[in-house]
């Protein structure tokens, strides 16, 4: 009676267990410690194709392919000796055998069951054919990829590579698997690479690795090579993996370097041509200037900016700035033509409005060209400035008090429009004022209004000249304020600063009639003045050259003659003006002629000389450098001022 009650109790206890078994999603096979099948569920019948009654009481090896049956009892007994819930055959390929003889890949999880009848083993069997097929397709795609593919886990351990990885890095596949990915990274990057890897794990998305950086891989033989790497996260049942597609870009980098070298060579040629056309104005004695020119960093680089400083004699200075619209070699070529023409025209003493008209005629003959230009003549003797602007940006002036203002100069149309007069303006400028001339590359940007940028230039100029009396430092400060990123400006940039020089140390003028006696009177006036100025060492040369100029004026001109002497810190300027508009020209004198040698003497003895038209005629001038200061000599007892009369 007791035994019957025990069986009945066992059957009652088995009922919930059987219900759970049938509800399991996997095929469940329960065997005893002898390997005999004791229980299966409906999923087992479906998966293996056997009716339940054909499995119960049979050895479990009936479900194992023949090629594994010899080893299977040993594995089963090993599990019985070390019972724990675990997957079966970890890291092994497991297969099941259907009734029709077909094999299929499986995953098996084992669990021990202690029962009153002894140890039972529960095997949950899952068909992984679809997953294996998907894995096979994934691996086929991996192998077909044109790039090396390296898949790592979140700890940076390599889990999978393709054949391209072996070929690219020179390792066999088994040498890479389960190794840290840093094996493929040059030693000099090992310190930072783990932090970059952890950063990607915390912010996973498809993106290029190290955007903006030069990346390198390390081959087995120790050779480094440039690479591009694209990172992608892979979500798997075992967690997130990171896939790195690695491409060797050695050939592309070499081609880019070659192209960059060729580009720099072409750019160097273009800039050399532009600088040769633009020229470098010689420093003007007695005038403090500072200039900056930067070619554009985008495109061909060269452009049409230019500036010039021209000594006009008598202390007068011509300052010119221009900008050919457009960029490239064509703009630079036009700039070269205009700079040469404007320099030659300015040397004649041509007033600004007339120079603009002459340049307008030149530009009008060039197809589809527009040029902005500003020309001013500074006369420090009377602190006047004569200005003419053809469509150019306003000239800024910093007065001695530090205030900055735009010069009130009418701006006409650019050169090349034609048939529009260019008006000049005469202004008074205080000595020590700073003039600022510039091109649109300094103040024009795609995102701001040009008037606002000129106001910004005004503020920068005011601050720079207040803090930095040196114009070189002031120019650097202005550029730093307006162009903080000088490596990427789209247009060429020109800035010219010029300080209005003080009036000459001294200057005197003598008015003389156009008569022969005026030559002697002029020499006496020159001797007395040079004696008073402690410049007697220049007397002989100055008197010889002044006599030639006065003689020419007496012979060819009319009243009044004016002899003007001015002394700066380092030069003596002598100027003879008369009422004739005819400028002198050199000619070869015959041996029996006394005339015709004046201009030759000027060429040989003067440091510089020139002739220019004036409102009443013309002026011819020359300059002599002052000698080093020496103690004043004792005056003779009786003057000899009239010795050569």
C-alpha positions as CSV (number, residue, x, y, z in Angstrom):
1,X,0.0,0.0,0.0
2,X,2.8,2.4,0.8
3,X,4.6,1.7,-2.5
4,X,1.4,2.4,-4.4
5,X,1.0,5.6,-2.6
6,X,4.6,6.7,-3.4
7,X,4.1,6.1,-7.2
8,X,0.8,8.0,-7.1
9,X,2.6,10.9,-5.3
10,X,5.4,10.8,-7.9
11,X,2.9,11.0,-10.7
12,X,1.1,13.9,-9.0
13,X,4.5,15.7,-8.6
14,X,5.5,15.0,-12.2
15,X,2.5,16.8,-13.6
16,X,3.7,20.4,-13.0
17,X,7.1,19.4,-14.2
18,X,5.8,18.0,-17.5
19,X,3.7,21.1,-18.0
20,X,6.9,23.3,-17.6
21,X,8.8,20.9,-19.9
22,X,6.2,21.3,-22.7
23,X,6.1,25.1,-22.3
24,X,9.9,25.4,-22.8
25,X,10.8,27.1,-26.1
26,X,13.7,24.7,-26.7
27,X,13.8,20.9,-27.3
28,X,14.2,19.4,-23.8
29,X,15.8,15.9,-23.5
30,X,16.2,14.4,-20.0
31,X,18.5,11.4,-19.7
32,X,19.6,9.3,-16.7
33,X,23.2,8.8,-15.7
34,X,23.4,5.9,-18.1
35,X,22.6,8.1,-21.0
36,X,19.1,6.7,-21.6
37,X,16.4,9.1,-22.6
38,X,13.7,9.4,-19.9
39,X,11.7,12.3,-21.0
40,X,11.3,14.6,-24.0
41,X,8.9,17.4,-24.9
42,X,6.9,18.2,-28.1
43,X,9.7,20.5,-29.4
44,X,12.1,17.6,-29.3
45,X,9.7,15.6,-31.6
46,X,9.5,18.5,-33.9
47,X,13.2,19.3,-34.0
48,X,14.5,15.7,-34.4
49,X,11.6,14.2,-36.4
50,X,11.1,11.3,-34.0
51,X,7.8,10.4,-32.3
52,X,8.2,10.4,-28.5
53,X,7.8,6.7,-28.1
54,X,10.8,6.1,-30.4
55,X,13.1,8.1,-28.2
56,X,12.1,7.1,-24.7
57,X,14.4,4.4,-23.3
58,X,16.9,4.8,-26.1
59,X,20.5,6.0,-25.7
60,X,20.8,9.7,-26.2
61,X,23.5,9.1,-28.9
62,X,20.6,8.4,-31.3
63,X,20.4,12.2,-31.6
64,X,24.2,12.6,-32.1
65,X,25.9,12.4,-35.6
66,X,27.8,9.2,-36.0
67,X,31.1,11.0,-36.3
68,X,30.8,12.2,-32.7
69,X,29.3,9.1,-31.1
70,X,32.6,7.5,-30.0
71,X,33.5,10.7,-27.9
72,X,30.1,11.5,-26.6
73,X,29.9,8.9,-23.7
74,X,33.1,10.3,-22.3
75,X,31.8,13.8,-22.4
76,X,28.6,12.7,-20.8
77,X,30.4,10.9,-18.0
78,X,32.6,13.9,-17.5
79,X,29.6,16.0,-16.9
80,X,28.2,13.5,-14.4
81,X,31.4,13.9,-12.4
82,X,31.2,17.7,-12.5
83,X,27.6,18.7,-12.3
84,X,26.8,22.3,-12.9
85,X,24.5,24.4,-15.1
86,X,26.6,25.3,-18.1
87,X,26.6,25.2,-21.9
88,X,27.8,21.9,-23.4
89,X,30.9,21.9,-25.6
90,X,31.9,25.5,-25.0
91,X,33.9,26.8,-28.0
92,X,33.0,23.6,-29.9
93,X,30.8,23.2,-33.0
94,X,27.9,20.9,-31.8
95,X,25.5,19.2,-34.2
96,X,22.3,17.2,-33.9
97,X,21.1,14.3,-36.0
98,X,17.5,14.2,-37.3
99,X,15.6,10.9,-38.0
100,X,16.1,11.4,-41.7
101,X,19.9,11.5,-41.2
102,X,20.2,15.3,-41.7
103,X,22.7,17.1,-39.4
104,X,22.1,20.6,-38.1
105,X,24.1,22.9,-35.8
106,X,22.8,23.2,-32.2
107,X,23.5,24.9,-28.9
108,X,23.0,22.7,-25.8
109,X,22.7,23.9,-22.2
110,X,23.0,21.2,-19.5
111,X,21.5,21.1,-16.0
112,X,21.6,18.4,-13.3
113,X,18.3,17.2,-11.8
114,X,18.5,15.3,-8.5
115,X,15.4,13.0,-8.2
116,X,14.4,10.1,-5.8
117,X,15.3,7.8,-8.6
118,X,18.8,9.2,-9.0
119,X,20.6,11.8,-11.1
120,X,19.0,13.0,-14.3
121,X,20.5,15.4,-16.8
122,X,18.4,18.0,-18.6
123,X,19.6,19.1,-22.0
124,X,18.0,22.2,-23.6
125,X,18.7,21.8,-27.4
126,X,18.3,24.8,-29.7
127,X,18.6,24.7,-33.5
128,X,21.0,27.5,-34.5
129,X,20.9,26.8,-38.2
130,X,19.6,30.3,-39.1
131,X,22.1,32.0,-36.8
132,X,24.9,29.9,-38.3
133,X,23.7,30.8,-41.7
134,X,23.7,34.4,-40.8
135,X,27.1,34.1,-39.3
136,X,28.3,32.5,-42.5
137,X,26.8,35.3,-44.6
138,X,28.4,37.8,-42.2
139,X,31.8,36.1,-42.5
140,X,31.5,35.9,-46.3
141,X,30.7,39.7,-46.4
142,X,33.6,40.3,-44.0
143,X,36.0,38.4,-46.2
144,X,34.7,40.1,-49.3
145,X,35.2,43.6,-47.8
146,X,37.9,45.5,-49.7
147,X,39.3,46.9,-46.4
148,X,40.8,45.2,-43.4
149,X,38.1,44.5,-40.8
150,X,39.1,44.2,-37.2
151,X,36.3,43.5,-34.7
152,X,37.0,44.0,-31.0
153,X,35.0,43.8,-27.8
154,X,34.6,46.7,-25.3
155,X,37.9,45.8,-23.6
156,X,39.8,46.2,-26.9
157,X,40.4,42.5,-27.4
158,X,40.3,41.3,-31.0
159,X,37.5,38.9,-31.7
160,X,37.4,38.7,-35.5
161,X,39.5,39.7,-38.4
162,X,39.3,39.0,-42.2
163,X,41.9,37.9,-44.7
164,X,42.6,41.6,-45.7
165,X,43.7,42.2,-42.2
166,X,46.2,39.4,-42.4
167,X,47.5,40.7,-45.7
168,X,47.7,44.3,-44.6
169,X,49.3,43.8,-41.2
170,X,51.4,40.7,-41.9
171,X,49.9,38.6,-39.1
172,X,48.3,35.2,-39.3
173,X,44.7,35.2,-38.0
174,X,45.5,33.1,-34.9
175,X,48.2,35.6,-34.0
176,X,45.6,38.4,-33.7
177,X,42.6,36.8,-32.1
178,X,42.2,37.4,-28.4
179,X,45.1,39.9,-28.5
180,X,44.7,43.6,-27.5
181,X,44.0,45.8,-30.6
182,X,47.0,47.9,-29.6
183,X,49.2,45.3,-31.3
184,X,48.2,47.0,-34.6
185,X,49.0,50.5,-33.2
186,X,52.4,52.2,-33.3
187,X,54.1,52.3,-29.9
188,X,54.1,56.2,-29.8
189,X,50.3,56.2,-29.7
190,X,49.8,53.5,-27.1
191,X,49.5,56.0,-24.3
192,X,46.4,57.7,-25.7
193,X,44.8,54.9,-27.6
194,X,42.9,53.2,-24.7
195,X,41.3,56.5,-23.7
196,X,40.2,57.1,-27.3
197,X,38.8,53.6,-27.4
198,X,36.9,54.0,-24.2
199,X,35.6,57.3,-25.5
200,X,34.1,55.6,-28.5
201,X,32.5,52.9,-26.4
202,X,30.7,55.5,-24.3
203,X,29.5,57.4,-27.4
204,X,29.0,54.7,-30.0
205,X,28.0,55.8,-33.6
206,X,29.2,55.2,-37.1
207,X,31.9,57.7,-37.8
208,X,35.5,58.0,-39.0
209,X,38.1,57.5,-36.3
210,X,40.4,60.4,-35.4
211,X,38.8,63.0,-37.7
212,X,41.3,65.6,-38.6
213,X,44.2,63.5,-37.3
214,X,46.9,61.5,-39.1
215,X,46.4,57.9,-38.2
216,X,49.0,55.1,-38.6
217,X,49.0,51.3,-38.4
218,X,51.8,49.0,-37.4
219,X,52.8,45.9,-39.4
220,X,54.3,42.8,-37.8
221,X,57.7,43.7,-39.2
222,X,57.5,47.1,-37.3
223,X,56.8,49.3,-40.4
224,X,54.3,52.1,-39.9
225,X,51.9,53.2,-42.6
226,X,49.1,55.8,-42.9
227,X,45.5,54.6,-42.5
228,X,41.9,55.7,-42.5
229,X,39.7,54.0,-40.0
230,X,35.9,53.9,-39.9
231,X,34.2,52.7,-36.7
232,X,30.8,51.0,-36.3
233,X,29.1,49.5,-33.3
234,X,27.8,45.9,-33.5
235,X,25.1,44.8,-31.1
236,X,25.4,41.0,-30.4
237,X,23.9,38.6,-27.8
238,X,27.3,38.7,-26.1
239,X,27.4,42.5,-25.9
240,X,28.5,45.4,-28.0
241,X,31.4,44.9,-30.4
242,X,33.2,47.6,-32.4
243,X,34.0,47.0,-36.0
244,X,37.0,49.0,-37.5
245,X,37.4,49.2,-41.3
246,X,41.0,50.0,-41.9
247,X,42.3,51.2,-45.3
248,X,45.9,51.7,-46.2
249,X,46.2,55.3,-47.7
250,X,49.9,55.3,-48.3
251,X,49.5,55.8,-52.1
252,X,46.9,58.5,-51.6
253,X,49.1,60.3,-49.1
254,X,52.0,60.1,-51.4
255,X,49.9,61.5,-54.2
256,X,48.5,64.2,-52.0
257,X,52.1,65.2,-50.9
258,X,53.1,65.3,-54.6
259,X,50.1,67.5,-55.4
260,X,50.8,69.7,-52.4
261,X,54.4,70.1,-53.5
262,X,53.3,70.9,-57.0
263,X,50.8,73.4,-55.7
264,X,53.3,75.1,-53.5
265,X,55.8,75.3,-56.4
266,X,53.1,76.9,-58.6
267,X,52.1,79.2,-55.8
268,X,55.7,80.2,-55.2
269,X,56.1,81.0,-58.9
270,X,52.9,83.0,-58.9
271,X,53.8,84.9,-55.7
272,X,57.4,85.5,-57.0
273,X,55.9,87.0,-60.2
274,X,53.5,89.1,-58.2
275,X,56.1,90.5,-55.9
276,X,58.4,91.3,-58.8
277,X,55.5,93.1,-60.4
278,X,54.5,94.8,-57.2
279,X,58.0,95.8,-56.2
280,X,59.2,97.0,-52.9
281,X,59.2,100.7,-52.5
282,X,62.4,102.1,-51.1
283,X,62.3,103.8,-47.7
284,X,61.8,107.5,-47.9
285,X,64.3,109.6,-46.0
286,X,62.7,111.4,-43.1
287,X,59.4,109.6,-43.4
288,X,58.2,106.9,-41.0
289,X,56.2,104.2,-42.8
290,X,55.2,100.6,-42.3
291,X,53.5,98.2,-44.8
292,X,52.1,94.8,-44.8
293,X,51.1,92.6,-47.7
294,X,49.7,89.1,-47.4
295,X,48.6,87.1,-50.5
296,X,45.4,85.1,-50.2
297,X,45.6,81.6,-48.8
298,X,42.7,80.3,-50.9
299,X,42.8,79.6,-54.6
300,X,45.9,80.8,-56.6
301,X,46.9,83.2,-53.9
302,X,48.0,86.1,-56.1
303,X,45.9,89.1,-56.6
304,X,45.8,92.7,-57.7
305,X,46.8,94.7,-54.6
306,X,49.7,97.2,-54.8
307,X,51.1,100.2,-53.1
308,X,53.9,102.7,-53.8
309,X,55.9,105.5,-52.2
310,X,57.4,108.0,-54.5
311,X,59.9,110.8,-53.6
312,X,58.7,113.9,-55.6
313,X,61.5,116.3,-54.5
314,X,61.4,119.2,-52.2
315,X,60.3,116.9,-49.4
316,X,57.1,116.1,-51.2
317,X,56.0,112.4,-51.2
318,X,53.5,110.6,-53.3
319,X,51.6,107.7,-51.7
320,X,49.6,105.4,-53.9
321,X,47.5,102.3,-53.3
322,X,45.3,100.3,-55.7
323,X,43.4,97.1,-56.1
324,X,42.6,95.3,-59.3
325,X,39.2,93.6,-58.9
326,X,39.5,89.8,-59.1
327,X,42.2,87.3,-58.3
328,X,44.7,85.2,-60.1
329,X,47.6,85.8,-62.5
330,X,45.5,88.0,-64.8
331,X,44.8,90.4,-61.9
332,X,48.5,90.3,-60.9
333,X,49.5,91.1,-64.5
334,X,47.2,94.1,-64.7
335,X,48.5,95.2,-61.3
336,X,52.0,95.1,-62.7
337,X,51.1,97.3,-65.7
338,X,49.3,99.8,-63.5
339,X,52.0,100.0,-60.9
340,X,54.7,100.7,-63.5
341,X,52.5,103.3,-65.3
342,X,51.5,105.0,-62.1
343,X,55.1,105.2,-60.7
344,X,56.4,106.7,-64.0
345,X,53.5,109.2,-64.1
346,X,53.9,110.2,-60.5
347,X,57.6,110.8,-60.9
348,X,56.8,113.6,-63.4
349,X,55.1,115.5,-60.6
350,X,51.7,115.0,-62.2
351,X,48.8,116.2,-59.8
352,X,46.6,113.4,-58.5
353,X,43.5,114.1,-60.6
354,X,45.6,114.1,-63.8
355,X,47.3,110.8,-62.8
356,X,43.9,109.2,-62.2
357,X,42.8,110.4,-65.7
358,X,45.9,108.9,-67.3
359,X,45.4,105.5,-65.4
360,X,41.8,105.5,-66.4
361,X,42.8,105.6,-70.0
362,X,45.1,102.7,-69.5
363,X,42.5,100.6,-67.7
364,X,39.8,101.4,-70.3
365,X,41.9,99.7,-72.9
366,X,42.0,96.4,-70.9
367,X,38.9,94.2,-71.4
368,X,36.6,93.7,-68.4
369,X,38.8,95.4,-65.8
370,X,37.9,97.6,-62.9
371,X,40.4,99.1,-60.6
372,X,40.1,101.1,-57.4
373,X,43.0,103.5,-56.7
374,X,43.9,106.3,-54.3
375,X,46.8,108.7,-54.9
376,X,47.9,111.5,-52.5
377,X,50.7,113.9,-52.5
378,X,52.0,115.0,-49.1
379,X,53.9,118.3,-48.7
380,X,55.3,118.5,-45.2
381,X,56.6,122.1,-45.7
382,X,53.0,123.5,-45.4
383,X,51.4,120.3,-44.0
384,X,49.1,119.8,-46.9
385,X,47.7,116.7,-48.5
386,X,46.3,116.5,-52.0
387,X,44.2,113.4,-52.6
388,X,42.2,111.8,-55.4
389,X,40.3,108.6,-55.0
390,X,38.8,106.4,-57.8
391,X,36.4,104.1,-56.0
392,X,38.8,103.2,-53.2
393,X,38.1,102.8,-49.6
394,X,38.4,105.9,-47.3
395,X,41.8,107.0,-46.0
396,X,41.9,107.1,-42.2
397,X,44.0,109.6,-40.3
398,X,45.1,109.4,-36.7
399,X,45.8,113.0,-35.5
400,X,48.4,113.8,-32.9
401,X,45.8,113.7,-30.1
402,X,45.0,110.0,-31.0
403,X,41.6,110.6,-32.6
404,X,40.9,108.7,-35.8
405,X,38.7,110.0,-38.6
406,X,38.1,109.5,-42.3
407,X,39.5,112.1,-44.6
408,X,36.7,114.0,-46.3
409,X,37.7,113.0,-49.8
410,X,35.2,112.6,-52.6
411,X,35.2,109.1,-54.0
412,X,34.6,108.8,-57.8
413,X,33.9,105.7,-59.8
414,X,36.7,103.0,-60.2
415,X,39.2,103.2,-63.0
416,X,37.9,101.6,-66.2
417,X,34.4,103.0,-66.1
418,X,35.6,106.0,-68.3
419,X,34.2,109.4,-69.0
420,X,33.9,110.3,-65.3
421,X,36.1,113.1,-63.9
422,X,38.2,112.4,-60.8
423,X,38.1,115.2,-58.4
424,X,41.1,116.0,-56.1
425,X,40.9,117.6,-52.7
426,X,43.5,119.6,-50.8
427,X,43.6,119.2,-47.0
428,X,45.7,120.4,-44.1
429,X,47.1,117.6,-42.0
430,X,49.0,118.1,-38.7
431,X,52.6,116.9,-38.5
432,X,53.0,113.6,-36.7
433,X,49.6,112.4,-37.9
434,X,49.4,108.8,-39.1
435,X,47.7,108.0,-42.5
436,X,46.2,104.5,-43.0
437,X,45.6,103.2,-46.5
438,X,44.4,99.6,-47.1
439,X,42.6,97.3,-49.5
440,X,39.3,95.5,-49.2
441,X,40.9,92.3,-48.2
442,X,41.5,93.8,-44.7
443,X,37.9,94.8,-44.1
444,X,35.6,92.8,-46.3
445,X,34.2,89.5,-45.1
446,X,31.2,87.4,-46.4
447,X,29.4,87.7,-43.1
448,X,29.8,91.3,-42.1
449,X,29.0,94.8,-43.4
450,X,32.1,96.6,-44.8
451,X,31.1,99.8,-43.0
452,X,31.1,97.9,-39.7
453,X,34.5,96.5,-40.5
454,X,35.9,100.0,-41.3
455,X,34.6,101.1,-38.0
456,X,36.4,98.1,-36.4
457,X,39.6,99.1,-38.2
458,X,39.2,102.6,-36.8
459,X,39.0,101.3,-33.3
460,X,42.0,99.0,-33.8
461,X,44.0,101.8,-35.4
462,X,43.3,104.1,-32.5
463,X,44.3,101.6,-29.9
464,X,47.4,100.4,-31.8
465,X,48.8,103.9,-32.3
466,X,48.1,104.9,-28.7
467,X,49.8,101.9,-27.2
468,X,52.5,101.4,-29.8
469,X,54.3,104.5,-31.1
470,X,56.3,102.3,-33.5
471,X,54.4,101.9,-36.8
472,X,55.8,98.4,-37.3
473,X,54.3,97.2,-34.1
474,X,51.1,99.1,-34.7
475,X,50.6,97.5,-38.1
476,X,51.0,94.0,-36.5
477,X,48.5,94.9,-33.8
478,X,45.9,96.1,-36.4
479,X,46.2,93.0,-38.4
480,X,45.9,90.8,-35.3
481,X,42.7,92.6,-34.4
482,X,41.0,92.4,-37.7
483,X,42.4,89.1,-39.1
484,X,43.0,86.7,-36.2
485,X,43.1,83.8,-38.6
486,X,45.7,84.8,-41.1
487,X,46.0,81.3,-42.5
488,X,42.6,81.2,-44.1
489,X,41.9,84.7,-45.6
490,X,40.2,84.6,-49.0
491,X,41.6,87.8,-50.5
492,X,45.0,89.5,-50.5
493,X,45.5,92.0,-47.8
494,X,47.4,95.3,-47.9
495,X,47.9,97.8,-45.1
496,X,50.1,100.9,-45.4
497,X,50.8,103.3,-42.4
498,X,52.6,106.6,-43.0
499,X,53.4,109.2,-40.4
500,X,53.3,112.8,-41.7
501,X,56.9,114.1,-41.1
502,X,57.5,117.4,-39.3
503,X,58.2,120.5,-41.2
504,X,61.9,120.7,-42.2
505,X,64.4,121.7,-39.6
506,X,64.6,125.0,-41.5
507,X,63.8,126.4,-44.9
508,X,64.5,129.6,-46.7
509,X,63.5,131.1,-50.1
510,X,65.0,133.7,-52.3
511,X,63.0,135.4,-55.1
512,X,65.2,136.4,-58.0
513,X,64.6,138.1,-61.4
514,X,65.2,136.1,-64.6
515,X,68.5,138.0,-65.3
516,X,72.1,136.9,-65.5
517,X,73.0,138.7,-62.2
518,X,70.6,136.3,-60.4
519,X,73.0,133.4,-60.8
520,X,75.6,135.2,-58.6
521,X,73.0,136.4,-56.2
522,X,71.7,132.9,-55.8
523,X,75.2,131.5,-55.1
524,X,75.8,134.2,-52.4
525,X,72.4,133.4,-50.8
526,X,73.3,129.7,-50.9
527,X,76.7,130.3,-49.3
528,X,75.4,132.4,-46.5
529,X,72.6,129.9,-45.7
530,X,74.9,126.9,-45.7
531,X,77.3,128.8,-43.4
532,X,74.4,129.6,-41.0
533,X,73.3,125.9,-41.1
534,X,76.8,124.5,-40.4
535,X,76.8,122.8,-43.8
536,X,79.8,124.5,-45.4
537,X,81.2,121.2,-46.5
538,X,78.4,121.1,-49.1
539,X,79.0,124.6,-50.4
540,X,81.1,123.8,-53.5
541,X,78.9,121.0,-54.8
542,X,75.6,122.8,-54.0
543,X,76.8,126.1,-55.6
544,X,77.9,124.3,-58.7
545,X,74.6,122.5,-59.2
546,X,72.5,125.5,-58.2
547,X,74.4,127.7,-60.7
548,X,73.6,125.2,-63.5
549,X,69.9,125.3,-62.6
550,X,69.8,129.1,-62.2
551,X,71.6,129.6,-65.5
552,X,69.1,127.4,-67.4
553,X,66.2,129.3,-65.8
554,X,67.7,132.7,-66.7
555,X,68.3,131.5,-70.3
556,X,65.0,129.7,-71.0
557,X,62.4,131.0,-68.5
558,X,60.7,134.1,-67.2
559,X,60.0,135.8,-63.9
560,X,59.9,135.0,-61.2
561,X,62.7,132.7,-60.3
562,X,62.6,131.1,-56.8
563,X,65.6,129.5,-55.1
564,X,64.4,127.4,-52.1
565,X,66.6,125.6,-49.6
566,X,65.4,123.2,-47.0
567,X,67.3,121.1,-44.5
568,X,66.0,118.0,-42.9
569,X,67.7,115.8,-40.4
570,X,69.9,114.1,-42.9
571,X,69.5,115.9,-46.3
572,X,69.9,119.3,-48.0
573,X,67.3,120.0,-50.7
574,X,67.8,122.7,-53.3
575,X,65.0,123.7,-55.6
576,X,64.9,126.2,-58.5
577,X,61.5,127.0,-59.9
578,X,60.5,129.3,-62.7
579,X,57.6,130.3,-64.9
580,X,58.3,128.0,-67.8
581,X,56.2,124.8,-68.1
582,X,58.9,123.1,-70.3
583,X,60.7,120.4,-68.3
584,X,64.4,120.0,-68.9
585,X,65.8,117.1,-70.9
586,X,69.3,115.8,-71.2
587,X,71.3,116.1,-74.4
588,X,74.9,115.4,-75.4
589,X,77.0,118.6,-75.4
590,X,79.7,119.1,-78.1
591,X,83.2,119.7,-77.0
592,X,83.1,123.4,-77.9
593,X,79.7,124.0,-76.1
594,X,79.5,125.4,-72.6
595,X,75.9,124.4,-72.1
596,X,74.2,120.9,-72.1
597,X,76.2,119.6,-69.1
598,X,73.9,120.6,-66.2
599,X,71.8,117.4,-66.0
600,X,74.9,115.3,-66.4
601,X,76.4,117.0,-63.4
602,X,73.2,116.4,-61.4
603,X,73.3,112.7,-62.3
604,X,76.9,112.5,-61.0
605,X,76.9,114.7,-57.9
606,X,73.4,114.7,-56.5
607,X,72.1,111.8,-54.4
608,X,68.7,112.4,-56.2
609,X,67.1,114.9,-58.4
610,X,64.0,115.5,-60.4
611,X,61.8,118.0,-62.2
612,X,58.0,118.5,-61.8
613,X,55.4,120.9,-63.1
614,X,54.0,123.5,-60.8
615,X,51.0,125.7,-60.9
616,X,53.1,128.6,-62.2
617,X,55.6,126.6,-64.4
618,X,58.1,124.0,-63.2
619,X,60.6,123.2,-60.5
620,X,63.9,121.4,-60.7
621,X,65.4,120.0,-57.5
622,X,68.3,118.0,-56.2
623,X,69.3,116.6,-52.8
624,X,72.7,116.2,-51.1
625,X,73.2,114.1,-47.9
626,X,74.4,116.0,-44.9
627,X,77.9,115.2,-43.7
628,X,78.5,113.8,-40.2
629,X,78.3,116.5,-37.6
630,X,81.7,118.2,-37.0
631,X,82.8,121.1,-34.8
632,X,82.0,124.5,-36.4
633,X,85.1,126.0,-38.0
634,X,86.3,129.4,-37.1
635,X,84.9,132.2,-39.3
636,X,87.5,134.1,-41.4
637,X,88.2,137.6,-40.4
638,X,86.6,139.0,-43.5
639,X,83.7,137.5,-45.4
640,X,84.1,136.1,-48.9
641,X,80.4,135.8,-49.7
642,X,80.8,137.8,-52.8
643,X,84.1,136.3,-54.0
644,X,82.4,134.6,-57.0
645,X,80.0,137.4,-58.0
